[in-house]
Amino acid sequence: MPDPNSPNGCYQRHGYTVERTLRKSGVGHHRAIYDQNGQQVLNRAGYKAEIQFCAERGLMLEDDQVPLQTA
């Protein structure tokens, strides 16, 4: 199971699909992300762009930790 606030966790929780295609070099994959309607929303974006995409669309979980109290 992916980390809940990783791109994969956000996509899984909100019904997005991740399509992986092998790079021409044969090492690693390119990723295309599709929304719930099958519309491509990202292609070969990279981790930082995927995190930004998730944050801008409210796909990430809110921090559920209670802030530290000061004495």
Residue pairs with C-beta under 8 A, 6 or more apart in sequence:
1 9
2 8
2 9
2 12
3 9
4 10
4 13
4 61
5 54
5 60
5 61
7 33
7 47
7 50
7 51
7 53
7 54
8 18
10 16
10 54
10 59
10 60
11 17
11 18
11 33
11 54
11 59
13 59
14 36
14 59
15 35
15 36
16 33
16 34
16 35
16 36
16 41
17 33
17 34
17 38
18 31
18 32
18 33
18 34
19 31
19 32
19 33
19 34
20 29
20 30
20 31
21 29
21 30
21 32
22 28
22 29
22 30
23 29
23 30
30 43
30 44
31 42
31 43
31 44
31 45
31 50
32 40
32 42
32 43
32 44
33 40
33 41
33 42
33 43
33 45
33 50
33 53
34 40
34 41
35 41
41 53
42 49
42 50
42 53
45 53
53 59
54 60
